[in-house]
């Protein structure tokens, strides 16, 4: 009873608690959107579904508008969350960053190595090495929400911190490895926009419209530069002031907090489900067990399901035993292992990286199959382990 009370108080009083609650609800909606996409893609209306996504509007297909424009808003929110957590949240000190940081590193390295081992010798397939390195925070928290109070709040915070560092790693990977055909003039204009945003920040300008106006231009220039447009969202987020330029004791009224609270419901309940609906649809027509066991889908599935649990739990166990990090409060290693399994849910970011890695429809389909297999296996296994662990007494 006391645990339930503590969790309720946490959710009511903590901004992070409110975030976890809304993110979990968004994760459940994402599951529904993905399931609906799969049903439609394998129904008589499948041609209409794929045709609609391929329709061009103002020079871009509907799918590109979703993946390049709507997801730029998603990455804007990701950037805001990263900055807030590093400045004043669960990642604001090195001691707090240690365990989730080490776990996130393991959760990126091990899946990539497994994928590369499965696709060795294929110069095209190896480009997808980063697909299984990402964790879908909304989907994972959605599973935790279904488990209710069986999962301690500290474990949810650990998963959130890990996923935020994971997102930061994904942003770096996209910037370094999935940028093609750069236009230097457009990149120069984008850099000028970033300089202008930094100047606004240094001048303590707190009007959000000024940042968002320049941010819109930044997105356009980045889109035209060849660098993926979603990175403009992260760059914009890092320049949004987290203080309000005064001595106020209410930092939640800062531009960053205001924008984060404004965007979050739209991202969680609209943008991410739309992305899931547009990208999860894969037709199983003509699919055989052999096609699902091909190097790309199998490498992704094993990277997510096996690689994540090895990397996240293995690195975490070593860090705790070596004294580099402390276990989340009121948890045990079985619960930590359950969370490591949930980290294999790579849905949103994995599908996004897959779209950047491969141009061919065949490899795109293979990516979706691998992500779905690995994510579903991780979600089911993680839920079972955490349900069993919740029955045990925590030492």
C-alpha positions as CSV (number, residue, x, y, z in Angstrom):
1,X,0.0,0.0,0.0
2,X,2.8,2.4,0.9
3,X,4.5,1.7,-2.5
4,X,1.3,2.7,-4.3
5,X,1.1,5.8,-2.3
6,X,4.7,6.8,-3.0
7,X,4.2,6.2,-6.7
8,X,1.0,8.3,-6.7
9,X,2.7,11.2,-4.8
10,X,5.7,11.0,-7.2
11,X,3.4,11.2,-10.3
12,X,1.5,14.1,-8.8
13,X,4.4,16.2,-7.6
14,X,7.3,15.4,-10.0
15,X,7.5,16.8,-13.6
16,X,9.3,13.5,-14.4
17,X,6.5,11.6,-12.9
18,X,4.0,13.4,-15.1
19,X,6.2,12.7,-18.1
20,X,6.4,9.0,-17.3
21,X,2.6,8.8,-17.0
22,X,1.9,10.6,-20.3
23,X,4.7,8.8,-22.1
24,X,3.4,5.4,-21.0
25,X,-0.1,6.3,-22.3
26,X,1.4,7.4,-25.5
27,X,3.2,4.1,-25.7
28,X,0.0,2.2,-25.5
29,X,-1.5,4.4,-28.3
30,X,1.6,3.6,-30.3
31,X,1.1,-0.1,-29.9
32,X,-2.5,0.3,-31.2
33,X,-1.4,2.4,-34.2
34,X,1.3,-0.2,-35.1
35,X,-1.2,-3.1,-34.8
36,X,-3.7,-1.2,-37.0
37,X,-1.0,-0.5,-39.6
38,X,-0.2,-4.2,-39.8
39,X,-3.9,-5.2,-40.1
40,X,-4.5,-2.6,-42.9
41,X,-1.3,-3.6,-44.8
42,X,-2.6,-7.1,-44.9
43,X,-6.2,-6.3,-45.8
44,X,-8.0,-5.6,-49.1
45,X,-7.5,-1.8,-48.5
46,X,-3.7,-2.2,-48.4
47,X,-3.2,-0.6,-51.9
48,X,-5.0,2.5,-50.7
49,X,-2.8,2.6,-47.6
50,X,0.5,2.4,-49.5
51,X,-0.8,4.7,-52.3
52,X,-1.8,7.4,-49.7
53,X,1.7,7.3,-48.2
54,X,3.2,7.8,-51.6
55,X,1.2,10.8,-52.6
56,X,3.2,14.0,-53.2
57,X,2.2,17.2,-51.4
58,X,4.3,20.4,-52.0
59,X,7.3,18.4,-53.4
60,X,7.4,15.7,-50.7
61,X,5.5,12.4,-50.3
62,X,3.2,12.1,-47.4
63,X,5.6,9.6,-45.9
64,X,8.5,12.1,-46.2
65,X,6.4,14.8,-44.6
66,X,5.8,12.5,-41.7
67,X,9.4,11.3,-41.4
68,X,11.2,14.6,-42.2
69,X,8.8,17.3,-40.8
70,X,6.6,15.7,-38.1
71,X,9.6,13.8,-36.8
72,X,11.6,17.0,-36.6
73,X,9.1,18.0,-33.9
74,X,9.7,14.7,-32.2
75,X,13.4,15.3,-32.2
76,X,12.8,18.8,-30.9
77,X,11.1,17.3,-27.9
78,X,13.9,14.7,-27.6
79,X,16.4,17.5,-27.5
80,X,14.4,19.5,-24.9
81,X,14.2,16.3,-22.7
82,X,17.9,15.6,-23.1
83,X,18.9,19.2,-22.1
84,X,16.5,19.3,-19.2
85,X,17.6,16.0,-17.7
86,X,21.3,16.9,-18.1
87,X,20.9,20.4,-16.6
88,X,18.5,19.8,-13.7
89,X,17.0,16.3,-13.9
90,X,18.0,12.7,-13.4
91,X,21.2,13.1,-15.4
92,X,22.4,16.4,-13.8
93,X,25.4,14.8,-12.0
94,X,28.0,12.3,-12.9
95,X,26.9,9.9,-10.2
96,X,23.4,9.9,-11.6
97,X,24.6,9.5,-15.2
98,X,27.0,6.6,-14.4
99,X,24.7,3.5,-14.4
100,X,22.2,4.5,-17.1
101,X,25.1,5.9,-19.2
102,X,27.1,2.6,-18.9
103,X,24.0,0.6,-19.6
104,X,23.1,2.7,-22.6
105,X,26.6,2.3,-24.0
106,X,26.4,-1.5,-23.7
107,X,22.9,-1.4,-25.2
108,X,24.3,0.3,-28.3
109,X,27.6,-1.7,-28.7
110,X,26.3,-5.3,-28.3
111,X,23.3,-5.0,-30.7
112,X,25.5,-3.4,-33.4
113,X,28.1,-6.2,-33.1
114,X,25.5,-8.9,-33.4
115,X,24.0,-7.3,-36.4
116,X,27.4,-6.9,-38.1
117,X,28.2,-10.5,-37.4
118,X,24.9,-11.6,-39.0
119,X,25.4,-9.4,-42.1
120,X,29.1,-9.7,-42.6
121,X,30.2,-9.9,-46.2
122,X,27.2,-7.9,-47.5
123,X,28.4,-4.3,-48.2
124,X,24.8,-3.0,-48.4
125,X,23.3,-4.7,-45.4
126,X,26.0,-3.6,-43.1
127,X,24.8,0.0,-43.4
128,X,21.9,-1.0,-41.1
129,X,24.2,-1.7,-38.1
130,X,22.7,1.1,-36.1
131,X,19.1,-0.1,-36.4
132,X,19.0,-2.3,-33.3
133,X,20.9,0.2,-31.1
134,X,17.9,2.3,-30.3
135,X,15.3,1.9,-27.5
136,X,11.7,3.2,-27.9
137,X,11.0,4.9,-24.6
138,X,7.3,5.4,-25.3
139,X,6.7,1.7,-26.2
140,X,8.9,0.5,-23.2
141,X,7.1,2.7,-20.7
142,X,3.8,1.6,-22.2
143,X,4.6,-2.0,-21.3
144,X,5.7,-0.8,-17.8
145,X,2.3,1.0,-17.5
146,X,0.5,-2.3,-18.1
147,X,2.4,-3.8,-15.2
148,X,1.3,-1.1,-12.8
149,X,2.8,-0.9,-9.3
150,X,4.8,-4.2,-9.8
151,X,7.6,-2.0,-11.1
152,X,9.2,0.4,-8.7
153,X,9.3,4.1,-9.7
154,X,13.1,4.1,-9.5
155,X,13.2,1.5,-12.2
156,X,11.0,3.6,-14.5
157,X,13.3,6.6,-13.9
158,X,16.4,4.4,-14.7
159,X,14.8,3.3,-18.0
160,X,13.9,6.9,-18.8
161,X,17.4,8.1,-18.1
162,X,18.9,5.2,-20.1
163,X,16.6,5.8,-23.1
164,X,17.4,9.6,-23.1
165,X,21.1,8.8,-23.3
166,X,20.3,6.2,-25.9
167,X,18.4,8.9,-27.9
168,X,21.5,11.2,-27.6
169,X,23.6,8.4,-29.0
170,X,21.1,7.9,-31.9
171,X,21.2,11.6,-32.7
172,X,25.1,11.4,-32.9
173,X,24.9,8.3,-35.1
174,X,22.5,9.9,-37.5
175,X,24.6,13.0,-37.8
176,X,27.9,11.1,-38.3
177,X,26.8,8.1,-40.4
178,X,23.5,8.8,-42.2
179,X,24.2,12.1,-43.8
180,X,24.7,12.0,-47.6
181,X,25.4,14.5,-50.4
182,X,26.0,17.6,-48.3
183,X,25.3,21.1,-49.9
184,X,27.8,23.5,-48.3
185,X,25.8,26.7,-49.1
186,X,22.7,25.3,-47.4
187,X,24.8,24.0,-44.6
188,X,26.3,27.4,-44.2
189,X,22.8,29.0,-44.0
190,X,21.8,26.4,-41.4
191,X,24.9,27.2,-39.4
192,X,24.0,30.9,-39.5
193,X,20.6,30.1,-38.1
194,X,22.2,28.2,-35.2
195,X,24.5,31.2,-34.5
196,X,21.4,33.4,-34.4
197,X,19.7,31.0,-32.0
198,X,22.8,31.0,-29.7
199,X,22.9,34.8,-29.8
200,X,19.2,34.9,-28.7
201,X,20.1,32.6,-25.9
202,X,23.1,34.7,-24.8
203,X,20.9,37.8,-24.9
204,X,18.4,36.1,-22.5
205,X,15.6,36.4,-25.1
206,X,12.8,34.3,-23.7
207,X,10.1,34.8,-26.4
208,X,9.6,31.3,-27.9
209,X,8.3,32.7,-31.2
210,X,11.7,34.2,-32.0
211,X,13.4,30.7,-31.5
212,X,10.6,28.9,-33.4
213,X,10.7,31.3,-36.3
214,X,14.5,30.9,-36.8
215,X,14.0,27.2,-36.1
216,X,11.6,26.8,-39.1
217,X,14.3,28.4,-41.4
218,X,16.9,26.1,-39.8
219,X,14.7,23.0,-40.7
220,X,14.3,24.2,-44.3
221,X,18.1,24.8,-44.8
222,X,19.0,21.5,-43.1
223,X,16.5,19.7,-45.3
224,X,18.1,21.2,-48.4
225,X,21.6,20.6,-47.2
226,X,21.5,16.8,-47.3
227,X,21.8,16.4,-43.5
228,X,18.7,14.8,-42.2
229,X,16.2,17.5,-41.4
230,X,15.2,16.0,-38.0
231,X,18.6,17.1,-36.6
232,X,17.4,20.7,-36.9
233,X,14.9,19.9,-34.1
234,X,17.8,18.8,-31.8
235,X,19.9,21.8,-32.6
236,X,17.0,24.2,-31.9
237,X,16.2,22.4,-28.6
238,X,19.7,22.9,-27.3
239,X,19.4,26.7,-27.7
240,X,16.1,27.1,-25.9
241,X,16.7,28.8,-22.5
242,X,16.1,26.6,-19.5
243,X,16.1,29.7,-17.3
244,X,13.7,32.6,-17.6
245,X,16.3,35.3,-17.3
246,X,15.1,36.3,-13.8
247,X,15.6,35.2,-10.3
248,X,12.3,33.3,-10.3
249,X,12.0,30.3,-8.0
250,X,9.7,28.7,-10.6
251,X,12.0,27.2,-13.3
252,X,9.1,25.3,-14.7
253,X,8.0,28.6,-16.3
254,X,11.1,28.8,-18.4
255,X,10.9,28.7,-22.2
256,X,12.3,25.2,-22.3
257,X,9.7,23.8,-19.8
258,X,6.9,25.8,-21.5
259,X,7.7,24.4,-24.9
260,X,8.3,20.9,-23.6
261,X,4.9,20.8,-21.9
262,X,3.3,22.3,-24.9
263,X,4.8,19.8,-27.3
264,X,4.6,16.6,-25.3
265,X,0.9,15.7,-25.7
266,X,1.0,16.4,-29.4
267,X,4.2,14.2,-29.9
268,X,3.0,11.4,-27.6
269,X,-0.6,11.2,-28.7
270,X,-0.4,12.4,-32.4
271,X,3.1,12.5,-34.0
272,X,4.6,9.2,-32.7
273,X,1.3,7.2,-33.4
274,X,1.1,8.7,-36.9
275,X,4.8,7.8,-37.5
276,X,4.1,4.2,-36.2
277,X,1.0,3.9,-38.4
278,X,2.9,5.1,-41.5
279,X,6.0,3.0,-40.9
280,X,4.9,-0.2,-39.3
281,X,2.7,-1.4,-42.1
282,X,4.4,-4.4,-43.8
283,X,2.6,-6.8,-46.0
284,X,3.2,-10.5,-45.2
285,X,2.2,-11.6,-48.7
286,X,4.7,-14.0,-50.0
287,X,6.7,-14.1,-46.8
288,X,8.2,-17.4,-45.8
289,X,10.2,-18.5,-42.7
290,X,13.3,-18.2,-44.9
291,X,12.7,-14.5,-45.6
292,X,12.2,-13.8,-41.9
293,X,15.5,-15.6,-41.2
294,X,17.5,-13.6,-43.8
295,X,20.5,-11.8,-42.5
296,X,19.0,-8.3,-42.2
297,X,15.7,-9.1,-40.4
298,X,17.4,-11.8,-38.2
299,X,20.3,-9.5,-37.5
300,X,18.0,-6.7,-36.3
301,X,15.7,-9.1,-34.3
302,X,18.7,-10.7,-32.6
303,X,20.4,-7.4,-32.1
304,X,17.3,-6.1,-30.3
305,X,16.3,-9.2,-28.3
306,X,19.7,-10.7,-27.5
307,X,22.1,-7.7,-28.0
308,X,20.1,-5.3,-25.8
309,X,19.8,-7.6,-22.9
310,X,23.5,-8.6,-23.0
311,X,24.6,-5.0,-23.4
312,X,22.3,-3.3,-20.9
313,X,22.2,-6.0,-18.2
314,X,25.8,-7.1,-18.7
315,X,27.3,-3.6,-18.6
316,X,25.0,-2.7,-15.7
317,X,26.0,-5.8,-13.6
318,X,29.7,-5.1,-14.1
319,X,29.2,-1.4,-13.2
320,X,27.4,-2.2,-10.0
321,X,29.8,-5.0,-8.9
322,X,32.8,-2.7,-9.7
323,X,31.3,0.2,-7.8
324,X,30.9,2.5,-10.8
325,X,27.2,2.8,-10.4
326,X,24.5,2.1,-7.8
327,X,21.4,0.0,-8.3
328,X,18.1,1.9,-8.6
329,X,16.4,2.1,-5.2
330,X,14.3,-0.9,-4.0
331,X,15.2,-3.1,-7.0
332,X,17.0,-6.3,-7.6
333,X,19.0,-7.8,-10.5
334,X,16.0,-9.7,-11.8
335,X,14.0,-6.5,-12.2
336,X,17.1,-4.9,-13.8
337,X,17.2,-7.8,-16.3
338,X,13.5,-7.3,-17.1
339,X,14.2,-3.7,-17.9
340,X,17.2,-4.7,-20.1
341,X,14.8,-6.9,-22.0
342,X,12.4,-4.0,-22.5
343,X,15.3,-2.0,-23.9
344,X,15.1,-4.3,-26.9
345,X,11.9,-2.6,-28.0
346,X,13.4,-0.4,-30.7
347,X,10.3,0.5,-32.6
348,X,10.2,4.3,-33.4
349,X,13.9,5.1,-33.6
350,X,14.9,1.8,-35.1
351,X,12.3,2.2,-37.9
352,X,13.5,5.7,-38.4
353,X,17.2,4.7,-38.7
354,X,16.2,1.9,-41.0
355,X,14.6,4.3,-43.4
356,X,17.8,6.3,-43.5
357,X,20.0,3.3,-43.9
358,X,18.2,1.6,-46.8
359,X,16.7,2.9,-50.0
360,X,15.5,-0.4,-51.4
361,X,11.9,-1.5,-50.7
362,X,13.0,-5.0,-50.1
363,X,15.5,-4.0,-47.3
364,X,12.9,-1.6,-46.0
365,X,10.5,-4.4,-45.6
366,X,13.2,-6.6,-44.1
367,X,13.9,-3.8,-41.6
368,X,10.3,-3.6,-40.5
369,X,10.0,-7.4,-40.1
370,X,13.2,-7.5,-37.9
371,X,12.1,-4.5,-35.8
372,X,8.7,-6.0,-35.2
373,X,10.0,-9.5,-34.3
374,X,12.7,-8.2,-32.0
375,X,10.5,-5.6,-30.3
376,X,7.6,-7.9,-29.8
377,X,9.9,-10.7,-28.3
378,X,11.6,-8.1,-26.0
379,X,8.2,-6.7,-24.9
380,X,6.7,-10.1,-24.0
381,X,9.9,-11.4,-22.3
382,X,10.4,-8.2,-20.4
383,X,6.8,-8.1,-19.2
384,X,7.0,-11.8,-18.0
385,X,10.3,-11.3,-16.2
386,X,9.1,-8.0,-14.5
387,X,5.8,-9.7,-13.5
388,X,7.7,-12.6,-11.9
389,X,10.2,-10.2,-10.3
390,X,7.4,-8.1,-8.8
391,X,6.2,-11.0,-6.7
392,X,9.6,-11.5,-5.1
393,X,10.7,-9.6,-2.1
394,X,13.3,-6.9,-2.9
395,X,16.4,-7.1,-0.7
